Amino acid sequence: MGKVSPAREAAFASLNKMKYGRYSNLEVNATLGHTRLGEEDRRLYTALVYGVTERLITLDYIISKYSNIPVANLDGETLCALRLGIYQLCYMDRVPDHAAVSESVSLAGRCSGGFVNGVLRTFIRNDKKIPQPNFKTFAENASVIYSLPQPLCAMFEDWYGSAAAEKIFAAFEKREKICVHVNTLRLEAKKAAEMLGGRVSDICGDTVVCAGFAGIADGIERGDWFVQDEASALCAAALGAAPGDTVADCCAAPGGKSFAAALAMENKGTLYAFDIHKNKLSLIEKGAKKLGIDIICARECDARRPDKSLVGKCRKVLCDAPCSGLGIIGKKPDIRYKSPDDFSRLPEIQYEVLCGASEYTAPGGTLVYSTCTLNPAENGEVCKRFLETHKDFSLQNFTVGGREYGAMTTLLPHIDGTDGFFICRMVRKA
């Protein structure tokens, strides 16, 4: 094997490991934690692992058009080397073609290095042309173009129609912005925007849309802000938490919405941050401490079995239910490869979680149900079922930043410029 950069060697090893089901973020974090890579190599390694994972279906389609051996017949390491090479040639402008080819050949080794070299050089001779798919169905074509499994493309087509579905897929590929929620106990959003060279969000006024990544990490470490998309911030704002309230966040980890609600409360009152996973409570506690928030009480609790001592005692209750995550595919590439069978079981769990969370709501209090998915079965259908069985709750519109939202609101990436998100606000009869 010829000389290979540490970043590419690490990416090759990680991508081969991930064949066995390990999530890309866990693999990246583990590798960066125990491998000594310089800053530039860390960035390249991360870009390669996430990029190849995200573009897997498209990459295999390209390989199939330039290889005389079917993709299904290639051994794992040869296919991995090809994916890395094609990804760099197609999607990384700053990587010279010769580097992408030579290092991919070296990664493939003596047994298949010549084959990998031939495929990549044929691709280059053809001006790196990606053949446009011309299949019979929308799902088949969209799958190749946006690297999404065909069943998922068909589901989105069924939910939103082919035109809107394609716009949503295209929006998933645009991740040029990052947002932070400002710690208003310490500084105003306008000041934070100046520090970050960004702008105050027109969706949620305590959130800043940043111009880039510069300064964000330092501000997080100081406790000046925390990363939170505008959709998630809107969800917390829809709760309407105010100083002195007793609030329950029933599926709280890692804590972003709890922090946002506590800031809206001006750190006055009590906020119970529940989560079923005990090991995640420390994330909430550490985050709150860094932000200077001391009204959050983090507790282990399954939302389906609420804490009896707090039943009917919370003015505001947030139920950000576990979901398929189909609204944040652009940020978490592994989500796209989940089995649709996994989604079918979620609405029942979500209904049970919402029923349990609702028990905390005091008469006249507010209950907000939310998800980061665009699957109607996990969103409006869950809420409609809940309202049919809980006649003491009714829908309630909400206003944030001078803009009125319907009681059931779906935020769409291609329209709202946010994560895909669902928010339902309800009120309990007094």
Backbone hydrogen bonds, N-H to C=O, Kabsch-Sander energy under -0.5 kcal/mol:
donor,donor_aa,acceptor,acceptor_aa,energy
9,E,5,S,-2.5
10,A,6,P,-2.3
11,A,7,A,-2.3
12,F,8,R,-2.6
13,A,9,E,-2.0
14,S,10,A,-2.6
15,L,11,A,-2.8
16,N,12,F,-1.7
17,K,13,A,-1.8
18,M,14,S,-2.3
19,K,16,N,-0.8
20,Y,17,K,-2.1
21,G,18,M,-1.7
27,E,23,Y,-2.2
28,V,24,S,-2.9
29,N,25,N,-2.5
30,A,26,L,-2.2
31,T,27,E,-2.5
32,L,28,V,-2.8
33,G,29,N,-1.4
34,H,30,A,-1.3
35,T,31,T,-2.0
37,L,35,T,-1.3
42,R,38,G,-2.5
43,R,39,E,-1.9
44,L,40,E,-2.2
45,Y,41,D,-2.9
46,T,42,R,-2.4
47,A,43,R,-2.5
48,L,44,L,-2.4
49,V,45,Y,-2.4
50,Y,46,T,-2.4
51,G,47,A,-2.2
52,V,48,L,-2.7
53,T,49,V,-1.9
54,E,50,Y,-2.5
55,R,51,G,-2.3
56,L,53,T,-0.8
59,L,55,R,-3.0
60,D,56,L,-2.4
61,Y,57,I,-1.8
62,I,58,T,-2.3
63,I,59,L,-2.6
64,S,60,D,-2.2
65,K,61,Y,-1.1
65,K,62,I,-0.7
66,Y,62,I,-0.9
66,Y,63,I,-1.0
67,S,63,I,-1.4
73,N,70,P,-1.8
74,L,71,V,-1.5
79,L,75,D,-2.4
80,C,76,G,-2.3
81,A,77,E,-2.3
82,L,78,T,-2.2
83,R,79,L,-2.7
84,L,80,C,-2.4
85,G,81,A,-2.2
86,I,82,L,-3.1
87,Y,83,R,-2.6
88,Q,84,L,-2.0
89,L,85,G,-2.2
90,C,86,I,-2.4
91,Y,87,Y,-3.0
92,M,88,Q,-1.3
93,D,91,Y,-0.5
95,V,92,M,-1.5
100,A,96,P,-2.1
101,V,97,D,-2.3
102,S,98,H,-2.7
103,E,99,A,-2.0
104,S,100,A,-1.0
105,V,101,V,-2.5
106,S,102,S,-2.0
107,L,103,E,-2.1
108,A,104,S,-1.8
109,G,105,V,-1.4
112,S,108,A,-0.5
113,G,109,G,-1.8
116,V,112,S,-2.5
117,N,113,G,-2.5
118,G,114,G,-2.2
119,V,115,F,-2.3
120,L,116,V,-2.4
121,R,117,N,-2.3
122,T,118,G,-1.9
123,F,119,V,-2.0
124,I,120,L,-2.0
125,R,121,R,-2.5
126,N,122,T,-1.3
127,D,124,I,-1.8
128,K,123,F,-2.4
129,K,126,N,-1.2
141,N,137,T,-1.8
142,A,138,F,-3.0
143,S,139,A,-2.0
144,V,140,E,-1.2
145,I,141,N,-2.3
146,Y,142,A,-2.8
147,S,143,S,-0.8
148,L,143,S,-1.1
153,C,149,P,-2.1
154,A,150,Q,-2.6
155,M,151,P,-1.9
156,F,152,L,-2.3
157,E,153,C,-2.2
158,D,154,A,-2.1
159,W,155,M,-2.3
160,Y,156,F,-2.9
161,G,157,E,-2.0
165,A,161,G,-2.4
166,E,162,S,-2.3
167,K,163,A,-1.5
168,I,164,A,-2.3
169,F,165,A,-2.4
170,A,166,E,-2.3
171,A,167,K,-2.0
172,F,168,I,-1.8
173,E,169,F,-0.8
173,E,170,A,-0.6
174,K,171,A,-1.3
175,R,173,E,-0.8
178,I,210,C,-0.5
180,V,208,V,-2.2
181,H,226,F,-3.4
182,V,180,V,-0.6
182,V,206,D,-3.0
183,N,224,D,-3.0
184,T,182,V,-1.4
186,R,183,N,-2.1
187,L,183,N,-2.0
192,A,188,E,-2.1
193,A,189,A,-2.5
194,E,190,K,-1.8
195,M,191,K,-2.1
196,L,192,A,-2.0
197,G,193,A,-0.9
198,G,193,A,-2.1
199,R,209,V,-2.2
201,S,207,T,-3.2
207,T,204,C,-2.0
208,V,180,V,-3.0
209,V,199,R,-3.0
210,C,178,I,-2.7
210,C,208,V,-0.8
211,A,196,L,-0.8
216,I,213,F,-1.7
217,A,213,F,-0.6
219,G,215,G,-1.9
220,I,216,I,-2.2
221,E,217,A,-2.2
222,R,218,D,-1.8
223,G,219,G,-1.0
224,D,219,G,-2.8
225,W,219,G,-0.8
226,F,181,H,-1.7
228,Q,179,C,-1.6
233,A,229,D,-2.3
234,L,230,E,-2.4
235,C,231,A,-1.9
236,A,232,S,-1.9
237,A,233,A,-2.2
238,A,234,L,-2.4
239,L,235,C,-0.8
239,L,236,A,-0.6
240,G,236,A,-0.5
240,G,237,A,-1.2
241,A,236,A,-0.5
244,G,268,K,-2.5
245,D,242,A,-2.2
247,V,245,D,-0.6
247,V,270,T,-2.9
248,A,316,K,-2.1
249,D,272,Y,-3.2
250,C,248,A,-0.6
250,C,318,L,-2.8
252,A,249,D,-0.6
252,A,274,F,-3.2
255,G,252,A,-2.0
259,F,255,G,-2.7
260,A,256,G,-2.3
261,A,257,K,-2.4
262,A,258,S,-2.6
263,L,259,F,-2.2
264,A,260,A,-1.9
265,M,261,A,-1.6
266,E,263,L,-1.6
267,N,262,A,-2.5
268,K,265,M,-1.1
270,T,245,D,-2.3
271,L,295,I,-2.6
272,Y,247,V,-3.3
273,A,271,L,-0.7
273,A,297,C,-2.1
274,F,249,D,-2.8
274,F,272,Y,-0.8
275,D,299,R,-1.6
278,K,276,I,-0.8
280,K,277,H,-1.6
281,L,278,K,-1.4
283,L,280,K,-0.9
284,I,280,K,-1.0
285,E,281,L,-2.3
286,K,282,S,-2.8
287,G,283,L,-2.0
288,A,284,I,-2.6
289,K,285,E,-2.1
290,K,286,K,-2.1
291,L,287,G,-1.7
292,G,288,A,-0.7
292,G,289,K,-0.8
293,I,288,A,-2.8
294,D,292,G,-0.5
297,C,271,L,-3.0
298,A,296,I,-0.6
299,R,273,A,-2.2
301,C,275,D,-1.9
303,A,301,C,-0.6
305,R,302,D,-2.4
308,K,306,P,-0.6
310,L,307,D,-2.0
311,V,308,K,-0.9
312,G,359,E,-2.1
313,K,310,L,-2.1
314,C,360,Y,-2.7
315,R,246,T,-1.4
315,R,313,K,-0.5
316,K,246,T,-1.5
317,V,366,T,-2.3
318,L,248,A,-3.1
319,C,368,V,-3.3
321,A,319,C,-1.3
321,A,370,S,-1.3
327,G,372,C,-2.4
328,I,325,G,-1.9
331,K,328,I,-1.2
332,K,328,I,-1.9
335,I,332,K,-1.6
336,R,333,P,-0.9
337,Y,334,D,-1.8
338,K,335,I,-1.9
342,D,339,S,-1.9
343,F,339,S,-0.7
344,S,340,P,-1.3
345,R,341,D,-0.7
345,R,342,D,-0.6
346,L,343,F,-1.1
349,I,345,R,-1.1
350,Q,346,L,-3.0
351,Y,347,P,-2.4
352,E,348,E,-2.0
353,V,349,I,-2.5
354,L,350,Q,-2.7
355,C,351,Y,-2.5
356,G,352,E,-2.3
357,A,353,V,-2.7
358,S,354,L,-2.2
359,E,355,C,-0.7
359,E,356,G,-0.9
360,Y,357,A,-1.6
361,T,358,S,-1.3
362,A,314,C,-2.9
364,G,428,R,-1.2
365,G,362,A,-2.8
366,T,315,R,-2.8
367,L,426,M,-2.9
368,V,317,V,-2.8
369,Y,424,C,-2.7
370,S,319,C,-2.3
371,T,422,F,-1.6
378,E,375,N,-1.8
379,N,375,N,-0.7
379,N,376,P,-0.7
381,E,376,P,-1.9
382,V,379,N,-0.5
383,C,379,N,-1.9
384,K,380,G,-2.7
385,R,381,E,-1.9
386,F,382,V,-2.2
387,L,383,C,-2.6
388,E,384,K,-1.7
389,T,385,R,-1.1
389,T,386,F,-0.6
390,H,386,F,-1.1
393,F,390,H,-1.8
394,S,427,V,-2.1
396,Q,425,R,-2.2
398,F,405,Y,-1.7
400,V,403,R,-2.2
403,R,400,V,-1.6
405,Y,398,F,-3.4
409,T,407,A,-0.6
409,T,423,I,-3.1
411,L,409,T,-0.5
411,L,421,F,-3.1
412,L,410,T,-0.5
415,I,412,L,-1.1
416,D,412,L,-3.3
417,G,412,L,-0.7
417,G,413,P,-1.1
420,G,327,G,-2.7
421,F,411,L,-1.9
422,F,371,T,-2.4
423,I,409,T,-2.7
424,C,369,Y,-2.7
425,R,407,A,-2.1
426,M,367,L,-3.1
427,V,394,S,-2.6
428,R,365,G,-2.7
429,K,392,D,-3.1
